[in-house]
Amino acid sequence: MTTEVTVGLVGFGLMGEVYAGRLVAAGFAVAAYDVDPAKAERMAQIGVRAATLTDIARDCDPIVLAVFSTDQVEDVVERALLPVAAGKIVICTSTCDPDRIAVLGARVADTLRFLEVPVSGTSAQVRAGDGLGLIGGDAKIADHAAAVLDALFPRRFHIGEIGDGGRAKLAINLILGLHRLALAEGLVFASRLGLDPAAFLKVARASAAESQVMGTKGPKMIANDFAPEGRVRQTLKDVHLMLDQAAKLGQQLPLLQINAEVLQACVDHGDADLDNAIVIEEIRRRRQ
């Protein structure tokens, strides 16, 4: 790759910084914006130019969104991109309300080439190229953005229309969150039965109970390493999106409700910005 293409990046949190690193490594020039101006120093350290939203809308194509919420996506697209970025590709990687993102996609379709591509995987997995992109939108637009998508998500699926990527992400994260909670509960149970948790984890990973979560979160739980790769507050936000979707469908999700309660307890204990593996601490706290 050459650096003739400048990719815009809006949001420089955990995942945004990982995206920037992968894009720079692939040979792209990257201009990034974050609401926290202090992040400009970190941008410079990894070869990213700090820019304003107006700069990005005017100068960059594609533009990658890595902000926290649906509200923020709508605000950036409608306030900053629509007036300036006509005809450009906008790749929304945030986990959003799928109904609202579908409406937004339809609303901007005459002006922007909009894709939603939420990612399944921790920031560490995405950094290693193991994140799974879930594409919702026009496959032709995805083809035009293939070089950037290759850099961000070497593994990806085209799910369907705008909104469908987010729906798949929510369903995947429901399963993932329950695996994480079950692992935490199993590790605490094994430990209190007198088993060495590290040795037990090796056995569990060789058993019929094995899941990818055991590799990504098991060592962190055992080491009490809660440096964030997926923050509790982000996970809880996504859980509420799942519950909202289920309520619209008239679907009860009893295990997800328990997961929501555990995550909220972690927030209440001051753990909102720590890794979601810290659910094991809440399980440890729950004694008769």
C-alpha positions as CSV (number, residue, x, y, z in Angstrom):
1,M,0.0,0.0,0.0
2,T,1.0,3.6,-0.4
3,T,-0.1,6.5,1.8
4,E,-2.1,8.3,-0.9
5,V,-5.4,7.3,0.7
6,T,-6.1,9.1,4.0
7,V,-8.5,7.2,6.2
8,G,-10.6,9.2,8.7
9,L,-11.1,7.8,12.2
10,V,-13.7,9.2,14.6
11,G,-13.2,7.9,18.1
12,F,-9.9,7.0,19.6
13,G,-10.8,4.7,22.5
14,L,-9.8,1.1,23.0
15,M,-11.0,-0.1,19.7
16,G,-10.3,3.1,17.8
17,E,-6.6,3.1,18.7
18,V,-6.4,-0.6,17.6
19,Y,-8.0,0.4,14.3
20,A,-5.5,3.2,13.8
21,G,-2.6,0.8,14.5
22,R,-3.8,-1.7,12.0
23,L,-4.4,1.0,9.3
24,V,-1.0,2.5,9.8
25,A,0.6,-0.9,9.6
26,A,-1.2,-1.5,6.3
27,G,0.3,1.6,4.8
28,F,-2.6,4.1,5.2
29,A,-2.3,7.6,6.3
30,V,-4.8,8.1,9.2
31,A,-6.4,11.3,10.5
32,A,-8.2,10.9,13.7
33,Y,-10.6,12.8,16.0
34,D,-11.6,12.2,19.6
35,V,-13.6,14.4,22.0
36,D,-10.6,14.2,24.4
37,P,-7.9,16.4,23.0
38,A,-5.3,14.8,25.3
39,K,-5.4,11.8,23.0
40,A,-3.6,13.7,20.3
41,E,-0.3,12.8,21.9
42,R,-1.0,9.1,21.7
43,M,-2.1,9.6,18.1
44,A,1.2,11.1,17.2
45,Q,3.1,8.3,18.9
46,I,1.6,5.7,16.6
47,G,1.8,7.9,13.4
48,V,-1.7,9.3,13.3
49,R,-2.5,12.9,12.6
50,A,-5.0,14.6,15.0
51,A,-7.7,16.3,13.0
52,T,-11.1,18.0,13.5
53,L,-14.3,16.5,12.4
54,T,-14.5,19.0,9.6
55,D,-11.0,18.1,8.4
56,I,-12.0,14.4,8.3
57,A,-15.3,15.0,6.5
58,R,-13.5,17.1,3.9
59,D,-10.2,15.3,3.4
60,C,-10.8,11.6,4.2
61,D,-12.4,8.6,2.4
62,P,-13.3,6.2,3.8
63,I,-14.3,7.5,7.3
64,V,-14.4,4.9,10.1
65,L,-16.6,5.6,13.1
66,A,-15.5,4.0,16.5
67,V,-17.6,6.0,18.9
68,F,-19.5,4.7,22.0
69,S,-23.2,4.9,21.3
70,T,-26.0,5.2,18.7
71,D,-26.5,8.8,19.8
72,Q,-22.9,9.6,19.0
73,V,-23.1,7.9,15.6
74,E,-26.2,9.9,14.7
75,D,-24.6,13.1,15.9
76,V,-21.4,12.7,14.0
77,V,-23.1,11.6,10.8
78,E,-25.8,14.2,10.7
79,R,-23.9,17.2,12.2
80,A,-20.4,16.7,10.7
81,L,-20.4,14.3,7.8
82,L,-23.6,15.0,5.9
83,P,-22.9,18.7,5.1
84,V,-19.3,18.0,3.8
85,A,-18.7,14.4,3.0
86,A,-21.1,13.8,0.1
87,G,-20.3,10.6,-1.9
88,K,-17.8,9.2,0.7
89,I,-17.8,5.8,2.3
90,V,-18.7,5.9,6.1
91,I,-17.9,2.6,8.0
92,C,-19.7,2.5,11.3
93,T,-18.0,0.0,13.6
94,S,-19.9,1.0,16.8
95,T,-22.4,-1.4,18.3
96,C,-25.7,0.5,17.9
97,D,-29.4,0.1,18.1
98,P,-29.9,-1.8,14.9
99,D,-33.3,-0.3,14.2
100,R,-32.0,3.3,14.6
101,I,-28.9,2.5,12.5
102,A,-31.1,1.2,9.7
103,V,-33.2,4.3,9.8
104,L,-30.0,6.4,9.7
105,G,-28.6,4.5,6.8
106,A,-31.8,5.0,4.8
107,R,-31.8,8.7,5.7
108,V,-28.3,9.4,4.4
109,A,-28.3,7.0,1.5
110,D,-28.7,9.8,-1.1
111,T,-25.6,11.5,0.3
112,L,-23.2,9.0,1.9
113,R,-22.2,5.5,1.1
114,F,-22.9,4.1,4.5
115,L,-21.9,0.7,5.9
116,E,-22.3,-0.7,9.4
117,V,-19.5,-3.1,10.3
118,P,-19.6,-3.9,14.1
119,V,-16.8,-6.3,15.1
120,S,-17.0,-9.4,17.2
121,G,-13.9,-9.7,19.4
122,T,-11.9,-8.0,22.1
123,S,-9.5,-5.2,21.3
124,A,-6.6,-7.6,21.7
125,Q,-8.2,-10.0,19.2
126,V,-8.8,-7.2,16.7
127,R,-5.2,-6.0,17.1
128,A,-4.0,-9.5,16.2
129,G,-6.3,-9.6,13.2
130,D,-8.7,-12.1,14.8
131,G,-11.7,-9.7,15.0
132,L,-14.8,-10.7,12.9
133,G,-16.4,-7.9,10.9
134,L,-20.2,-8.2,10.5
135,I,-21.2,-6.2,7.5
136,G,-24.6,-4.7,7.0
137,G,-25.3,-2.7,3.8
138,D,-24.6,-2.7,0.1
139,A,-22.1,-5.4,-0.8
140,K,-20.8,-3.1,-3.6
141,I,-19.9,-0.4,-1.1
142,A,-18.1,-3.1,0.9
143,D,-16.2,-4.1,-2.2
144,H,-15.1,-0.5,-2.8
145,A,-13.9,-0.3,0.8
146,A,-12.2,-3.7,0.7
147,A,-8.6,-2.4,1.2
148,V,-9.6,-0.7,4.5
149,L,-11.8,-3.6,5.6
150,D,-8.9,-6.0,4.9
151,A,-6.7,-3.9,7.2
152,L,-9.3,-3.8,9.9
153,F,-11.0,-7.1,9.7
154,P,-9.3,-9.8,7.6
155,R,-12.2,-12.1,8.7
156,R,-15.6,-10.8,7.9
157,F,-19.1,-11.8,6.8
158,H,-21.7,-9.9,4.8
159,I,-24.8,-10.3,7.0
160,G,-27.4,-8.4,5.1
161,E,-29.0,-4.9,5.1
162,I,-27.9,-2.0,7.3
163,G,-29.0,-3.0,10.8
164,D,-28.4,-6.7,10.2
165,G,-24.7,-6.5,11.2
166,G,-25.8,-5.0,14.5
167,R,-28.4,-7.6,15.0
168,A,-25.9,-10.4,14.5
169,K,-23.4,-8.6,16.8
170,L,-26.0,-8.4,19.6
171,A,-26.9,-12.1,19.3
172,I,-23.3,-13.1,19.3
173,N,-22.5,-10.9,22.3
174,L,-25.4,-12.4,24.2
175,I,-23.9,-15.9,23.8
176,L,-20.4,-14.5,24.5
177,G,-21.4,-12.7,27.7
178,L,-23.1,-15.8,29.1
179,H,-20.0,-17.9,28.3
180,R,-17.9,-15.3,30.1
181,L,-20.2,-15.4,33.2
182,A,-20.3,-19.2,33.2
183,L,-16.5,-19.3,33.0
184,A,-16.3,-16.9,36.0
185,E,-18.7,-19.0,38.0
186,G,-17.0,-22.2,37.1
187,L,-13.6,-20.9,38.1
188,V,-14.8,-19.7,41.4
189,F,-16.6,-22.9,42.0
190,A,-13.6,-25.0,41.1
191,S,-11.4,-22.9,43.3
192,R,-13.6,-23.3,46.3
193,L,-13.8,-27.0,45.8
194,G,-10.1,-26.9,46.4
195,L,-8.8,-27.1,42.8
196,D,-6.0,-25.0,41.4
197,P,-7.8,-22.6,39.1
198,A,-4.9,-22.5,36.5
199,A,-4.7,-26.2,36.3
200,F,-8.5,-26.5,36.2
201,L,-8.6,-24.1,33.3
202,K,-6.3,-26.3,31.2
203,V,-8.6,-29.3,31.9
204,A,-11.7,-27.2,31.1
205,R,-10.2,-26.1,27.8
206,A,-9.7,-29.7,26.8
207,S,-13.2,-30.7,27.8
208,A,-16.6,-30.5,26.1
209,A,-17.1,-27.2,27.9
210,E,-14.3,-25.5,25.9
211,S,-15.0,-22.1,24.4
212,Q,-13.0,-19.2,22.9
213,V,-13.7,-17.2,26.0
214,M,-11.6,-19.6,28.1
215,G,-8.6,-18.5,26.1
216,T,-9.3,-14.7,26.0
217,K,-10.7,-14.2,29.5
218,G,-9.7,-17.3,31.6
219,P,-6.1,-16.2,32.1
220,K,-7.2,-12.7,33.0
221,M,-9.6,-13.9,35.6
222,I,-7.0,-16.2,37.2
223,A,-4.4,-13.5,37.2
224,N,-6.8,-10.8,38.4
225,D,-5.7,-8.8,35.3
226,F,-8.5,-6.5,34.5
227,A,-6.7,-4.1,32.2
228,P,-9.4,-3.3,29.7
229,E,-9.8,-5.1,26.4
230,G,-13.6,-4.7,26.6
231,R,-14.8,-2.4,29.3
232,V,-17.7,-3.2,31.7
233,R,-19.6,-0.1,30.8
234,Q,-19.4,-0.9,27.1
235,T,-20.6,-4.4,27.7
236,L,-23.5,-3.3,29.9
237,K,-24.5,-0.7,27.2
238,D,-24.6,-3.6,24.6
239,V,-26.6,-5.8,27.0
240,H,-29.2,-3.0,27.4
241,L,-29.5,-2.9,23.6
242,M,-30.1,-6.6,23.6
243,L,-32.8,-6.3,26.3
244,D,-34.5,-3.4,24.4
245,Q,-34.6,-5.5,21.2
246,A,-36.0,-8.5,23.1
247,A,-38.7,-6.3,24.7
248,K,-39.8,-5.1,21.2
249,L,-40.1,-8.8,20.2
250,G,-41.9,-9.9,23.3
251,Q,-39.0,-12.3,24.1
252,Q,-37.8,-13.1,27.6
253,L,-34.0,-13.5,28.0
254,P,-33.7,-14.7,31.6
255,L,-30.0,-15.5,31.5
256,L,-29.2,-12.2,30.0
257,Q,-31.1,-10.5,32.8
258,I,-28.8,-12.2,35.3
259,N,-25.8,-11.0,33.3
260,A,-27.1,-7.5,33.3
261,E,-27.5,-7.6,37.1
262,V,-23.9,-8.9,37.5
263,L,-22.5,-6.2,35.2
264,Q,-24.5,-3.5,37.0
265,A,-23.1,-4.7,40.3
266,C,-19.6,-4.3,38.9
267,V,-20.4,-0.8,37.8
268,D,-21.8,-0.1,41.3
269,H,-18.5,-1.3,42.8
270,G,-16.5,1.2,40.7
271,D,-15.4,-1.2,38.0
272,A,-17.1,0.4,34.9
273,D,-13.8,1.1,33.1
274,L,-12.2,-2.2,33.8
275,D,-12.2,-5.4,31.6
276,N,-15.4,-7.3,31.6
277,A,-13.5,-10.3,33.0
278,I,-14.0,-8.7,36.3
279,V,-17.4,-10.3,36.5
280,I,-15.5,-13.0,38.4
281,E,-15.0,-10.6,41.3
282,E,-18.8,-10.1,41.5
283,I,-19.2,-13.9,41.6
284,R,-16.6,-14.1,44.4
285,R,-18.5,-11.5,46.3
286,R,-21.8,-13.5,46.2
287,R,-21.5,-15.8,49.2
288,Q,-24.3,-17.1,51.4
